[in-house]
Amino acid sequence: MTGLPFDRFTVLDLTRIRSGPTCVKQFADWGANVIKIEPPEDAAGYGNRDSSDFQNLHRNKRSLTLDLKTPEGQEVLGRLVDRADVLVENFRPGVQKRIGVDWETLHARNPRLVVGSISGFGQTGPYAERPGFDQVAQGMGGLMSITGLPGQGPVRAGIPVADLTAGLFCALGITMALLDRDRTGKGQWIQSSLLQAQIAMLDFQATRWLIDGMVPQQAGNDHPTAVPMGVYPTADGAMNIAVNGARMWQDFCRVIGRPDLVDDPAYCGPRERLANRDRLNAILHEITRTWSSQALTEALLDTGIPCGPINSIDRVFEDPQVRHLPIVVEVDHPTRGRQHLLGQPFQVDGLECEIRTATPEAGEHTEEILAELGYTTGEIKTFREKNIA
C-alpha cells in the first residue's frame, strides 16, 4: 500500500497509443495497482518503448505479457478480472467482444468491475467502427476550423487535444463510478470518445453557435471575443497581453501613454473595440514595439493586467515559477538512468503524488503476477514456452 488515494484499487490496463494510457496514468500516479497487459510480441500501436513519450505515459505500472487471442490467455485475464476494480481499454468497438473484454462479458463475470472504454467516435452510431486518430477528431470536432490565422485554412493544435481530454474525461467517469459503487455495489461502463471530448473542449466557441447562432472563425493570436487580448510585438520579440473590462482598459491606455483611447467612440466599450479590432491593434502594435518585453510586462503587472512571455519549450522549464511548481518529477530507470517526467498538474494537501517506478520493460512482471494469481512454476514455464505469456 502506498498511502495514496487509489492504492486500494487494482486497474487492468489494456490500452494503447495515448488516450487510454492518459486515463490510466491518473490512477497509477495516485497509488493504484496498475497491471499493463501487452501482447507477448510487440504489436503495432503499442508504441516505441524507448521513446520519451512512452516512458512518460507508462510509469508506475507493472507489465504482464499475455496473448488474449488464446483460450489460456483469456483464462488468465478472467482471473485478473475476478480480482480487479477497473479495466480500461481503447480498442475499436467490436474488437472487445472477440477477445472477451466487452462490457456484457466482463460485467457478468465481475459485477463490481468498472469498465472504461475510449473510442474514436462512440460505441454505437454510424461512425462507431471507424478507426480514431487525434488529428481526425480535431478536424471533425471543429477545432481545426478555429485554429490558425484568418484565411490560413485548417490548422491542427500543437498537442493531441482530443486524445488527452478523452483520457481525462474517462478517468473522471471511472472515479465517479467507483464512488457510486460504494453506494450500489455494482460497477458501471464508462464510455468516452475522441470526438465527444474534442467537441466538449470547444467550450464557449461551441455555445457561440448553439446559443448565438454564430459560426466561429479563425482569429489567429487574437482572442475571438475580446480586444485587446492576444500577441503584441515588442522591441525584442512578442508577448501576450490580456485586457479585460473597463478598469483594465483604462489602466492599459494610461500605461502605454494613450489615455485618449479610453473614451474614443471607436474603442470606448468592448463591442466597439471588437468591431474595430484591426484598426485598434494597428495603433497598439506601433506602441508596444517601442517597449522591451520585460519593461512592458513589469509596467502592466504593476496595474494587475495579465501578460507574459511566449516561451519555447526549453524556456518553459527554465522559468522560476515552473521550477517552483512540482510539475517535473524524477525517476530512476534501471537501464536509462535518471529520467525527468511530467508530474501531475494539481496538488492535494497532505498528499504527494509519487512516481514510484519507471515504465517497465514488456513482460517485466509476468511471472510475479501469474504467481499472485495462483499459477505454479511449471504452468508459468509452459505459458512462456507456448508464447502465451
C-alpha positions as CSV (number, residue, x, y, z in Angstrom):
1,M,0.0,0.0,0.0
2,T,1.2,3.5,-0.9
3,G,-0.9,5.6,1.3
4,L,-2.3,7.3,-1.8
5,P,-6.0,7.7,-2.6
6,F,-6.2,4.9,-5.2
7,D,-4.0,2.4,-3.5
8,R,-6.9,0.1,-2.7
9,F,-7.8,-0.4,-6.4
10,T,-6.4,-2.7,-9.0
11,V,-6.6,-1.4,-12.5
12,L,-6.2,-3.6,-15.6
13,D,-4.7,-1.5,-18.5
14,L,-5.4,-2.9,-22.0
15,T,-4.9,0.5,-23.6
16,R,-2.6,1.7,-26.4
17,I,-1.4,4.9,-28.1
18,R,-2.3,7.9,-25.9
19,S,-6.0,8.4,-24.8
20,G,-6.1,5.2,-22.8
21,P,-2.7,5.5,-21.2
22,T,-3.5,9.1,-20.3
23,C,-6.6,7.8,-18.4
24,V,-4.7,5.0,-16.6
25,K,-1.8,7.3,-15.7
26,Q,-4.1,9.2,-13.3
27,F,-4.7,6.1,-11.3
28,A,-1.2,4.8,-11.5
29,D,0.3,8.1,-10.2
30,W,-2.1,8.2,-7.3
31,G,-1.3,4.8,-6.0
32,A,-3.4,2.2,-7.9
33,N,-2.0,-1.3,-8.5
34,V,-1.9,-1.0,-12.3
35,I,-1.3,-4.1,-14.4
36,K,-0.4,-3.2,-18.0
37,I,-1.4,-6.2,-20.3
38,E,0.6,-6.4,-23.5
39,P,1.0,-8.9,-26.3
40,P,3.9,-11.3,-25.9
41,E,5.5,-9.8,-29.0
42,D,5.4,-6.1,-29.9
43,A,2.3,-5.3,-31.8
44,A,1.5,-2.3,-34.0
45,G,0.1,0.5,-31.9
46,Y,1.9,-0.2,-28.7
47,G,4.5,2.5,-29.4
48,N,8.3,2.8,-29.3
49,R,9.2,1.7,-25.8
50,D,12.4,3.7,-25.9
51,S,10.7,7.0,-26.7
52,S,10.4,9.7,-24.1
53,D,6.7,9.7,-24.8
54,F,6.2,6.0,-23.9
55,Q,8.4,6.4,-20.8
56,N,6.3,9.3,-19.6
57,L,2.9,7.6,-20.2
58,H,3.5,4.2,-18.6
59,R,5.3,4.9,-15.3
60,N,4.1,3.4,-12.0
61,K,2.8,0.2,-13.7
62,R,3.6,-3.5,-13.8
63,S,3.8,-5.2,-17.2
64,L,2.2,-8.6,-17.9
65,T,2.6,-10.1,-21.4
66,L,-0.5,-12.1,-22.4
67,D,-1.9,-13.4,-25.7
68,L,-5.6,-12.7,-25.4
69,K,-6.4,-14.5,-28.6
70,T,-5.7,-17.9,-26.9
71,P,-8.0,-19.7,-24.5
72,E,-5.2,-19.9,-22.0
73,G,-4.6,-16.1,-22.2
74,Q,-8.3,-15.4,-21.8
75,E,-8.4,-17.7,-18.7
76,V,-5.6,-15.7,-17.2
77,L,-7.4,-12.5,-18.0
78,G,-10.5,-13.9,-16.3
79,R,-8.6,-14.5,-13.1
80,L,-7.4,-10.9,-13.2
81,V,-10.9,-9.6,-13.8
82,D,-12.2,-11.5,-10.8
83,R,-9.8,-9.5,-8.6
84,A,-9.8,-6.2,-10.4
85,D,-11.7,-3.0,-9.7
86,V,-11.2,-1.3,-13.0
87,L,-10.5,-2.3,-16.6
88,V,-9.6,0.3,-19.2
89,E,-9.5,-0.4,-23.0
90,N,-9.4,1.7,-26.1
91,F,-10.0,-1.0,-28.8
92,R,-12.2,-0.2,-31.7
93,P,-15.8,-1.2,-30.9
94,G,-16.3,-4.8,-31.9
95,V,-12.8,-5.9,-31.1
96,Q,-13.7,-6.1,-27.4
97,K,-16.1,-9.0,-27.9
98,R,-13.6,-11.0,-29.9
99,I,-11.2,-11.0,-27.0
100,G,-13.7,-11.2,-24.2
101,V,-13.4,-7.6,-22.8
102,D,-16.8,-6.4,-23.9
103,W,-19.0,-4.9,-21.1
104,E,-21.5,-7.7,-21.1
105,T,-18.9,-10.4,-20.6
106,L,-16.9,-8.5,-18.0
107,H,-20.0,-7.4,-16.0
108,A,-21.3,-11.0,-15.9
109,R,-18.0,-12.3,-14.6
110,N,-17.4,-9.5,-12.0
111,P,-20.5,-7.3,-11.4
112,R,-18.4,-4.9,-9.3
113,L,-15.9,-4.2,-12.1
114,V,-15.8,-0.6,-13.5
115,V,-15.0,-0.7,-17.2
116,G,-13.7,2.4,-19.1
117,S,-13.8,2.3,-22.9
118,I,-12.4,5.0,-25.1
119,S,-13.1,5.0,-28.8
120,G,-12.8,7.4,-31.7
121,F,-16.4,8.2,-32.3
122,G,-18.5,6.3,-29.7
123,Q,-19.5,2.7,-29.1
124,T,-22.6,3.0,-31.3
125,G,-23.7,5.1,-34.3
126,P,-22.8,5.4,-37.9
127,Y,-19.1,6.0,-37.2
128,A,-18.6,3.5,-34.4
129,E,-16.4,1.2,-36.4
130,R,-14.2,3.9,-37.8
131,P,-10.6,4.0,-36.5
132,G,-9.9,7.1,-34.4
133,F,-7.0,9.4,-34.5
134,D,-6.4,12.7,-32.7
135,Q,-6.0,14.9,-35.7
136,V,-9.1,13.4,-37.4
137,A,-11.1,14.2,-34.2
138,Q,-9.6,17.7,-34.2
139,G,-10.9,18.2,-37.7
140,M,-14.3,16.6,-37.3
141,G,-14.8,18.3,-33.9
142,G,-14.3,21.8,-35.2
143,L,-11.0,22.7,-33.6
144,M,-9.0,23.0,-36.8
145,S,-11.5,25.4,-38.3
146,I,-10.9,27.9,-35.5
147,T,-7.1,27.4,-35.1
148,G,-4.6,29.5,-37.1
149,L,-4.6,32.8,-38.8
150,P,-7.7,34.2,-40.5
151,G,-7.9,32.7,-44.0
152,Q,-5.0,30.4,-43.4
153,G,-7.0,27.2,-43.8
154,P,-7.4,24.5,-41.2
155,V,-4.6,24.1,-38.6
156,R,-4.1,21.4,-36.0
157,A,-3.4,22.3,-32.4
158,G,0.2,21.6,-31.3
159,I,-0.9,19.0,-28.8
160,P,-3.2,15.9,-29.1
161,V,-6.2,17.7,-27.5
162,A,-8.8,15.0,-28.3
163,D,-6.6,12.1,-27.1
164,L,-5.6,13.8,-23.9
165,T,-9.1,15.1,-22.9
166,A,-10.8,11.8,-23.8
167,G,-8.5,10.1,-21.4
168,L,-9.0,12.6,-18.7
169,F,-12.8,12.5,-19.1
170,C,-12.7,8.7,-18.9
171,A,-10.7,8.9,-15.7
172,L,-13.2,11.3,-14.2
173,G,-16.0,9.0,-15.2
174,I,-14.3,5.9,-13.7
175,T,-13.7,7.8,-10.4
176,M,-17.4,8.7,-10.3
177,A,-18.3,5.1,-10.9
178,L,-16.0,3.9,-8.1
179,L,-17.7,6.3,-5.8
180,D,-21.1,5.2,-6.9
181,R,-20.1,1.5,-6.4
182,D,-19.8,2.2,-2.7
183,R,-23.5,3.0,-2.8
184,T,-24.8,0.4,-5.2
185,G,-22.2,-2.4,-5.0
186,K,-22.2,-2.5,-8.8
187,G,-19.7,-1.5,-11.5
188,Q,-20.6,0.7,-14.5
189,W,-19.5,1.1,-18.1
190,I,-17.8,4.4,-18.7
191,Q,-17.7,5.4,-22.4
192,S,-15.6,8.3,-23.8
193,S,-14.6,9.2,-27.3
194,L,-12.2,11.4,-29.1
195,L,-15.0,13.2,-30.9
196,Q,-17.1,13.8,-27.8
197,A,-14.1,15.1,-25.9
198,Q,-13.0,17.4,-28.7
199,I,-16.4,18.9,-29.0
200,A,-16.6,19.4,-25.3
201,M,-13.3,21.3,-25.4
202,L,-14.8,23.8,-27.9
203,D,-16.5,25.3,-24.8
204,F,-17.5,28.9,-25.5
205,Q,-16.8,28.5,-29.2
206,A,-19.5,25.8,-29.3
207,T,-22.0,27.9,-27.5
208,R,-21.4,30.8,-29.8
209,W,-23.1,28.5,-32.4
210,L,-25.6,26.6,-30.2
211,I,-26.9,29.7,-28.4
212,D,-25.9,32.7,-30.6
213,G,-26.2,31.1,-34.0
214,M,-22.7,32.4,-34.9
215,V,-20.1,30.2,-36.7
216,P,-16.7,31.0,-35.1
217,Q,-13.9,31.7,-37.5
218,Q,-10.1,31.6,-37.2
219,A,-8.8,34.5,-35.1
220,G,-5.1,33.7,-35.1
221,N,-3.4,35.0,-32.0
222,D,-6.3,37.4,-31.1
223,H,-8.9,36.3,-28.6
224,P,-12.1,35.6,-30.6
225,T,-14.3,37.9,-28.5
226,A,-12.1,40.3,-26.5
227,V,-9.8,43.2,-27.6
228,P,-7.0,43.9,-26.8
229,M,-6.2,40.3,-25.9
230,G,-3.6,38.4,-27.8
231,V,0.0,38.6,-29.1
232,Y,1.6,42.0,-29.3
233,P,5.1,42.7,-30.8
234,T,7.8,44.3,-28.6
235,A,11.2,45.7,-29.3
236,D,12.8,42.3,-28.6
237,G,10.1,39.8,-29.6
238,A,6.5,39.4,-28.7
239,M,4.3,38.9,-25.6
240,N,0.8,38.1,-24.6
241,I,-1.4,40.8,-23.2
242,A,-5.0,40.3,-21.9
243,V,-7.0,43.4,-21.2
244,N,-10.5,42.6,-19.9
245,G,-13.0,45.0,-18.6
246,A,-13.3,48.8,-18.3
247,R,-10.9,49.2,-15.4
248,M,-8.1,47.3,-17.2
249,W,-8.8,49.2,-20.4
250,Q,-8.3,52.5,-18.6
251,D,-5.1,51.3,-16.9
252,F,-3.7,49.8,-20.1
253,C,-4.2,53.1,-22.0
254,R,-2.5,55.0,-19.2
255,V,0.5,52.7,-19.1
256,I,1.1,52.9,-22.9
257,G,0.7,56.7,-22.8
258,R,-2.6,56.9,-24.8
259,P,-5.3,57.9,-22.3
260,D,-7.2,59.5,-25.2
261,L,-8.2,56.0,-26.4
262,V,-10.3,55.3,-23.3
263,D,-13.2,57.5,-24.4
264,D,-12.7,57.3,-28.1
265,P,-16.1,56.4,-29.6
266,A,-14.4,53.7,-31.7
267,Y,-12.8,51.9,-28.7
268,C,-14.7,53.0,-25.6
269,G,-16.5,49.7,-25.0
270,P,-15.9,46.0,-25.6
271,R,-18.3,45.9,-28.6
272,E,-16.7,48.9,-30.2
273,R,-13.2,47.5,-29.7
274,L,-14.2,44.2,-31.2
275,A,-15.8,45.8,-34.2
276,N,-12.7,47.9,-34.8
277,R,-10.1,45.3,-33.8
278,D,-7.8,45.7,-36.8
279,R,-7.6,49.5,-36.5
280,L,-7.0,49.4,-32.8
281,N,-4.4,46.7,-33.0
282,A,-2.5,48.6,-35.7
283,I,-2.3,51.5,-33.2
284,L,-1.3,49.3,-30.3
285,H,1.3,47.4,-32.3
286,E,3.2,50.6,-33.1
287,I,3.2,51.4,-29.4
288,T,4.2,48.0,-27.9
289,R,7.1,47.8,-30.4
290,T,8.8,50.6,-28.6
291,W,8.8,48.7,-25.3
292,S,11.1,45.8,-24.3
293,S,9.1,42.7,-23.3
294,Q,10.4,42.9,-19.8
295,A,9.7,46.6,-19.3
296,L,6.1,46.3,-20.6
297,T,5.5,43.2,-18.6
298,E,6.6,44.9,-15.4
299,A,4.5,48.0,-16.1
300,L,1.4,46.0,-16.9
301,L,1.7,43.7,-14.0
302,D,2.0,46.7,-11.7
303,T,-1.5,47.6,-12.6
304,G,-2.8,44.0,-12.4
305,I,-3.1,43.4,-16.2
306,P,-2.4,39.7,-17.1
307,C,0.5,39.4,-19.5
308,G,3.6,37.2,-20.1
309,P,6.3,35.9,-22.4
310,I,5.9,33.4,-25.2
311,N,8.3,30.7,-24.3
312,S,9.9,28.0,-26.3
313,I,9.6,24.6,-24.5
314,D,13.2,24.8,-23.1
315,R,12.5,28.2,-21.7
316,V,9.3,27.0,-20.1
317,F,11.3,24.7,-17.8
318,E,13.8,27.4,-17.0
319,D,11.1,29.7,-15.7
320,P,11.4,30.3,-11.9
321,Q,7.7,29.7,-11.3
322,V,7.8,26.5,-13.2
323,R,10.8,25.4,-11.2
324,H,8.9,26.1,-8.1
325,L,5.8,24.1,-9.1
326,P,6.1,20.3,-8.8
327,I,5.3,19.7,-12.4
328,V,8.6,18.0,-13.2
329,V,9.4,14.7,-11.4
330,E,12.3,12.3,-11.4
331,V,12.5,8.5,-11.5
332,D,15.4,6.1,-11.7
333,H,15.3,3.7,-14.6
334,P,17.4,0.5,-14.3
335,T,19.0,0.9,-17.8
336,R,18.2,4.5,-18.8
337,G,19.3,6.2,-15.6
338,R,17.7,9.2,-14.1
339,Q,14.7,10.5,-16.1
340,H,12.7,13.7,-15.8
341,L,9.0,13.2,-16.4
342,L,5.9,15.4,-16.3
343,G,4.2,15.3,-12.9
344,Q,0.5,15.8,-12.1
345,P,-0.8,19.3,-12.6
346,F,-2.6,19.6,-9.3
347,Q,-1.7,19.1,-5.6
348,V,-3.6,17.5,-2.8
349,D,-3.0,19.0,0.7
350,G,-1.2,16.4,2.8
351,L,-0.5,14.0,-0.1
352,E,2.3,13.9,-2.6
353,C,1.9,12.2,-6.0
354,E,4.7,9.6,-6.4
355,I,6.5,8.4,-9.5
356,R,7.4,5.2,-7.7
357,T,8.7,3.2,-10.7
358,A,9.8,3.8,-14.2
359,T,8.0,2.4,-17.2
360,P,8.5,-1.4,-17.1
361,E,10.0,-3.5,-19.8
362,A,7.5,-5.6,-21.7
363,G,6.5,-8.6,-19.5
364,E,8.8,-7.5,-16.7
365,H,6.4,-8.6,-14.1
366,T,4.7,-11.5,-15.9
367,E,6.0,-14.3,-13.6
368,E,5.3,-12.2,-10.5
369,I,1.7,-11.5,-11.5
370,L,0.9,-15.0,-12.6
371,A,2.2,-16.4,-9.3
372,E,-0.1,-14.0,-7.5
373,L,-3.0,-15.5,-9.5
374,G,-2.1,-19.0,-8.2
375,Y,-0.2,-20.4,-11.2
376,T,2.6,-22.8,-10.5
377,T,6.1,-22.5,-11.7
378,G,5.5,-25.3,-14.1
379,E,2.4,-23.7,-15.5
380,I,4.2,-20.4,-15.9
381,K,7.0,-22.1,-17.7
382,T,4.5,-23.7,-20.1
383,F,2.9,-20.3,-20.8
384,R,6.4,-19.0,-21.6
385,E,7.3,-21.9,-23.9
386,K,4.0,-21.5,-25.8
387,N,4.4,-17.7,-26.0
388,I,1.1,-17.3,-24.2
389,A,2.7,-15.0,-21.6
